[in-house]
Amino acid sequence: MSNSSSISEFLLLPLADTRQLQLLHFWILLGIYLAALLGNGLISTAVACDRRLHTPMYFFLLNLALLDLGCISTTLPKALTNALWDTRAISYTGCAAQLFFFSFFLSAEYSLLTIMSYDRYVAICKPLHYGTLMDSRACATMAAAAWGTVLLYSLLHTASTFSLPLCQGNVVNQFFCEIPQILKLTCSASYLREVVFLIFGSSLFFGCFVFIVVSYVQIFMAVLRMPSEQGRHKSFSTCLPHLAVVSLFLITGFFAYLKPPSISSPLLDLTVALLYSVVPPTLNPIIYSMRNREIKHALRNVLQYTLFQLQ
């Protein structure tokens, strides 16, 4: 038995049992990480540099790319370092910081996806009022509210989690520090105050989910009433990437946190954590740029300018 005052580091779950598999996973995850950095970096640069993309939809897309960069950079670098040097350790402070930033970026991304669904709702269902409801000030206010709210929530939740006495050792059954795994190390009778944060977080999550569903029900009803097939196609093309990103985020998150405890195992938990923490940040740039002519044109300009500067 130990308590939090005597713990100076935590031991994370290794990516594999053998050294050969660890190195294999290192190179695979390094490739994924670099792809995520490149994709989100290009999206951010394209939106920031191309004046034609200075619209509410692309402003939120820029925020999403920045959050994806932060989310994947919170977990993978430490896992890659541990795999390369065959170690499992993370400092107490590093674990707290990792838990805070991951909670912050993940919650902020979900809040931003909710705001983006509202943006699509206004654009399609209330097009005449779009310039008023989604002007630059309104967009900045909504983005700042999303970032600020989850910043405060993540800070308080992290502080509450690490203020609990730890009685179950320092082995975290995950490749990064996350709240459910840290709570498993606390004294069983001492985490009741965490229920308040869990109820609050669950209420916010469910409220955002209902808002997204209602928004898209209204969007699809409005699109199906459009007389022009070209108009329906254009509306669907602007909504489908966002809907695909939301679905990917929710499916991986639901499976990670709502799967039955009876099917839980270290290997399955590791796999699921990789899915919901690594896959969305990597695929989001691909999803948004796949059928978006404006993004493709802006990316082409960025790449041409970069190549010209290198010559």
Secondary structure per residue as TSV (DSSP state, phi and psi in degrees):
chain	resnum	aa	ss	phi	psi
A	1	M	-	360.0	142.0
A	2	S	-	-143.3	166.5
A	3	N	-	-125.3	172.8
A	4	S	G	-65.5	-26.0
A	5	S	G	-69.8	-20.8
A	6	S	G	-100.3	0.0
A	7	I	-	-98.0	119.6
A	8	S	-	-105.7	-14.1
A	9	E	E	-155.0	161.7
A	10	F	E	-116.0	157.2
A	11	L	E	-110.2	118.9
A	12	L	-	-86.9	163.0
A	13	L	-	-74.7	127.0
A	14	P	-	-69.1	154.4
A	15	L	S	-71.1	-22.4
A	16	A	-	-157.9	165.0
A	17	D	S	-86.2	-29.1
A	18	T	S	-108.6	156.9
A	19	R	H	-65.2	-38.2
A	20	Q	H	-63.7	-43.2
A	21	L	H	-69.4	-33.9
A	22	Q	H	-60.9	-45.0
A	23	L	H	-67.4	-37.2
A	24	L	H	-62.0	-47.1
A	25	H	H	-64.3	-33.8
A	26	F	H	-59.6	-49.4
A	27	W	H	-68.3	-36.5
A	28	I	H	-65.4	-48.6
A	29	L	H	-69.0	-31.5
A	30	L	H	-63.8	-42.6
A	31	G	H	-61.9	-41.9
A	32	I	H	-64.5	-42.3
A	33	Y	H	-63.4	-45.0
A	34	L	H	-64.5	-37.4
A	35	A	H	-64.6	-40.8
A	36	A	H	-65.2	-42.2
A	37	L	H	-62.5	-44.0
A	38	L	H	-65.5	-48.2
A	39	G	H	-62.4	-51.3
A	40	N	H	-70.0	-33.1
A	41	G	H	-65.4	-41.4
A	42	L	H	-66.1	-41.6
A	43	I	H	-60.8	-46.3
A	44	S	H	-62.0	-44.8
A	45	T	H	-65.7	-42.6
A	46	A	H	-62.3	-46.1
A	47	V	H	-66.8	-39.2
A	48	A	H	-70.0	-33.6
A	49	C	H	-93.2	-25.1
A	50	D	-	-95.1	115.0
A	51	R	G	-63.4	-27.3
A	52	R	G	-69.2	-16.5
A	53	L	G	-98.0	9.7
A	54	H	-	-84.3	64.2
A	55	T	S	-125.2	164.5
A	56	P	H	-54.7	-43.8
A	57	M	H	-59.8	-44.8
A	58	Y	H	-79.5	-24.7
A	59	F	H	-61.7	-44.7
A	60	F	H	-70.3	-33.4
A	61	L	H	-63.9	-38.5
A	62	L	H	-61.0	-44.7
A	63	N	H	-61.0	-40.8
A	64	L	H	-63.8	-41.8
A	65	A	H	-63.4	-40.2
A	66	L	H	-64.8	-39.7
A	67	L	H	-67.2	-39.0
A	68	D	H	-62.3	-41.4
A	69	L	H	-60.8	-44.6
A	70	G	H	-67.0	-40.2
A	71	C	H	-63.4	-49.8
A	72	I	H	-74.5	-26.6
A	73	S	H	-77.9	-12.7
A	74	T	H	-78.0	-34.3
A	75	T	H	-104.4	-45.5
A	76	L	H	-70.0	-41.9
A	77	P	H	-56.1	-42.8
A	78	K	H	-67.6	-40.4
A	79	A	H	-63.8	-39.9
A	80	L	H	-66.3	-40.7
A	81	T	H	-63.4	-44.9
A	82	N	H	-63.8	-39.8
A	83	A	H	-67.1	-39.0
A	84	L	H	-69.0	-41.0
A	85	W	H	-98.5	7.1
A	86	D	T	54.8	54.2
A	87	T	-	-134.4	167.6
A	88	R	-	-126.5	-4.2
A	89	A	E	-79.5	145.4
A	90	I	E	-142.1	136.5
A	91	S	E	-66.7	160.8
A	92	Y	H	-59.3	-46.3
A	93	T	H	-65.5	-40.8
A	94	G	H	-63.4	-37.7
A	95	C	H	-66.4	-43.5
A	96	A	H	-62.9	-42.7
A	97	A	H	-64.5	-42.0
A	98	Q	H	-63.3	-43.7
A	99	L	H	-62.6	-43.4
A	100	F	H	-63.5	-50.6
A	101	F	H	-67.4	-37.7
A	102	F	H	-66.2	-43.6
A	103	S	H	-61.8	-40.7
A	104	F	H	-65.5	-51.8
A	105	F	H	-65.8	-38.9
A	106	L	H	-67.0	-45.0
A	107	S	H	-67.3	-40.7
A	108	A	H	-64.3	-36.9
A	109	E	H	-65.1	-41.1
A	110	Y	H	-65.9	-41.2
A	111	S	H	-62.7	-40.9
A	112	L	H	-67.5	-38.6
A	113	L	H	-62.4	-33.7
A	114	T	H	-65.9	-43.9
A	115	I	H	-63.9	-38.0
A	116	M	H	-66.1	-32.2
A	117	S	H	-67.5	-35.3
A	118	Y	H	-66.8	-39.8
A	119	D	H	-59.4	-44.9
A	120	R	H	-66.9	-35.5
A	121	Y	H	-63.4	-46.6
A	122	V	H	-65.6	-41.1
A	123	A	H	-62.8	-35.3
A	124	I	H	-98.2	-39.8
A	125	C	H	-90.7	-25.8
A	126	K	-	-133.2	57.4
A	127	P	G	-61.9	-31.1
A	128	L	G	-70.3	-23.0
A	129	H	G	-103.9	6.3
A	130	Y	H	-62.2	-44.0
A	131	G	H	-62.5	-29.5
A	132	T	H	-83.2	-46.9
A	133	L	H	-74.1	-28.2
A	134	M	T	-121.5	44.6
A	135	D	-	-74.9	175.1
A	136	S	H	-61.5	-37.4
A	137	R	H	-66.9	-42.2
A	138	A	H	-64.4	-41.4
A	139	C	H	-63.6	-45.1
A	140	A	H	-63.8	-38.3
A	141	T	H	-65.5	-44.1
A	142	M	H	-65.4	-42.4
A	143	A	H	-64.6	-43.5
A	144	A	H	-64.7	-38.2
A	145	A	H	-63.9	-41.6
A	146	A	H	-63.9	-48.3
A	147	W	H	-64.1	-44.5
A	148	G	H	-67.2	-41.7
A	149	T	H	-64.0	-47.6
A	150	V	H	-73.0	-26.0
A	151	L	H	-62.7	-47.4
A	152	L	H	-65.2	-44.6
A	153	Y	H	-62.3	-45.7
A	154	S	H	-65.1	-38.5
A	155	L	H	-64.4	-47.2
A	156	L	H	-66.9	-40.5
A	157	H	H	-66.5	-41.9
A	158	T	H	-65.0	-44.2
A	159	A	H	-62.1	-40.5
A	160	S	H	-65.7	-41.7
A	161	T	H	-63.4	-44.8
A	162	F	H	-84.4	-2.0
A	163	S	T	-87.0	-10.4
A	164	L	S	-76.5	141.0
A	165	P	-	-67.6	138.1
A	166	L	B	-99.9	120.8
A	167	C	-	-119.7	-0.2
A	168	Q	S	-116.8	32.4
A	169	G	-	84.9	-161.9
A	170	N	S	-130.6	20.3
A	171	V	B	-92.7	114.1
A	172	V	-	-95.1	120.0
A	173	N	S	-82.6	55.3
A	174	Q	S	-161.2	158.7
A	175	F	S	-82.0	-2.2
A	176	F	S	-147.3	168.0
A	177	C	-	-82.0	120.4
A	178	E	-	-132.3	156.2
A	179	I	H	-58.4	-47.3
A	180	P	H	-58.2	-37.5
A	181	Q	H	-73.3	-36.0
A	182	I	H	-67.6	-38.6
A	183	L	H	-63.1	-29.0
A	184	K	T	-66.2	-19.7
A	185	L	T	-91.6	-6.2
A	186	T	B	-84.7	164.8
A	187	C	-	-65.1	134.6
A	188	S	T	-60.1	-27.7
A	189	A	T	-96.1	3.8
A	190	S	S	-109.5	-2.3
A	191	Y	-	-100.8	17.6
A	192	L	T	-64.1	-31.4
A	193	R	T	-69.0	-19.1
A	194	E	H	-67.1	-21.6
A	195	V	H	-59.6	-35.8
A	196	V	H	-61.5	-46.4
A	197	F	H	-67.0	-38.8
A	198	L	H	-65.7	-41.6
A	199	I	H	-65.2	-43.1
A	200	F	H	-63.1	-47.6
A	201	G	H	-63.0	-41.0
A	202	S	H	-65.2	-37.7
A	203	S	H	-65.0	-43.6
A	204	L	H	-63.1	-43.4
A	205	F	H	-61.5	-46.5
A	206	F	H	-67.1	-38.5
A	207	G	H	-62.3	-42.8
A	208	C	H	-64.4	-40.1
A	209	F	H	-61.7	-45.6
A	210	V	H	-62.9	-40.9
A	211	F	H	-61.9	-43.6
A	212	I	H	-63.8	-44.2
A	213	V	H	-62.9	-47.9
A	214	V	H	-62.4	-41.2
A	215	S	H	-59.4	-45.1
A	216	Y	H	-74.8	-27.3
A	217	V	H	-63.1	-45.1
A	218	Q	H	-64.5	-39.6
A	219	I	H	-63.2	-48.2
A	220	F	H	-66.1	-36.6
A	221	M	H	-64.7	-40.9
A	222	A	H	-67.9	-39.8
A	223	V	H	-66.4	-42.2
A	224	L	H	-66.9	-21.3
A	225	R	T	-85.5	-7.2
A	226	M	-	-68.3	131.9
A	227	P	S	-74.1	-26.6
A	228	S	-	-91.0	128.9
A	229	E	H	-67.3	-34.9
A	230	Q	H	-64.2	-39.1
A	231	G	H	-65.9	-40.4
A	232	R	H	-63.8	-42.4
A	233	H	H	-63.4	-42.6
A	234	K	H	-65.5	-40.6
A	235	S	H	-65.4	-44.6
A	236	F	H	-63.2	-38.0
A	237	S	H	-66.3	-28.7
A	238	T	H	-82.8	-21.6
A	239	C	H	-93.9	-33.8
A	240	L	H	-60.8	-41.5
A	241	P	H	-59.7	-43.3
A	242	H	H	-64.6	-41.6
A	243	L	H	-64.3	-37.8
A	244	A	H	-65.6	-41.1
A	245	V	H	-65.5	-43.5
A	246	V	H	-61.9	-44.1
A	247	S	H	-62.9	-43.7
A	248	L	H	-61.5	-43.6
A	249	F	H	-63.4	-47.5
A	250	L	H	-70.8	-41.6
A	251	I	H	-63.1	-47.9
A	252	T	H	-67.5	-38.6
A	253	G	H	-68.3	-43.0
A	254	F	H	-60.1	-45.0
A	255	F	H	-67.0	-32.7
A	256	A	H	-70.8	-41.5
A	257	Y	H	-104.8	-16.5
A	258	L	H	-115.6	9.2
A	259	K	S	-69.9	148.9
A	260	P	-	-61.3	137.9
A	261	P	G	-59.5	-23.3
A	262	S	G	-66.6	-24.4
A	263	I	G	-101.6	10.2
A	264	S	-	-77.9	139.2
A	265	S	-	-154.9	157.2
A	266	P	H	-56.0	-42.5
A	267	L	H	-66.1	-43.4
A	268	L	H	-66.7	-42.3
A	269	D	H	-61.7	-39.4
A	270	L	H	-64.6	-44.7
A	271	T	H	-63.0	-45.8
A	272	V	H	-64.6	-40.0
A	273	A	H	-63.3	-39.2
A	274	L	H	-63.2	-37.3
A	275	L	H	-64.5	-49.1
A	276	Y	H	-85.5	-16.1
A	277	S	H	-101.4	-20.6
A	278	V	H	-112.8	-42.1
A	279	V	H	-66.2	-50.9
A	280	P	H	-58.2	-47.5
A	281	P	H	-61.3	-26.9
A	282	T	H	-81.3	-38.4
A	283	L	H	-87.1	-23.8
A	284	N	H	-54.8	-46.1
A	285	P	H	-61.7	-36.5
A	286	I	H	-66.6	-43.1
A	287	I	H	-62.5	-43.4
A	288	Y	H	-76.0	-25.8
A	289	S	H	-97.1	-10.2
A	290	M	H	-61.9	-46.0
A	291	R	S	-120.7	21.5
A	292	N	-	-106.7	108.1
A	293	R	H	-65.6	-39.2
A	294	E	H	-62.9	-43.5
A	295	I	H	-65.8	-43.4
A	296	K	H	-60.7	-42.9
A	297	H	H	-65.3	-42.5
A	298	A	H	-66.0	-40.6
A	299	L	H	-64.0	-39.7
A	300	R	H	-62.7	-40.0
A	301	N	H	-65.5	-40.4
A	302	V	H	-63.7	-44.6
A	303	L	H	-66.4	-41.0
A	304	Q	H	-64.0	-40.3
A	305	Y	H	-65.6	-40.3
A	306	T	H	-64.4	-44.5
A	307	L	H	-64.7	-37.1
A	308	F	H	-64.3	-38.7
A	309	Q	H	-70.1	-29.4
A	310	L	H	-78.4	-21.1
A	311	Q	-	-74.3	360.0
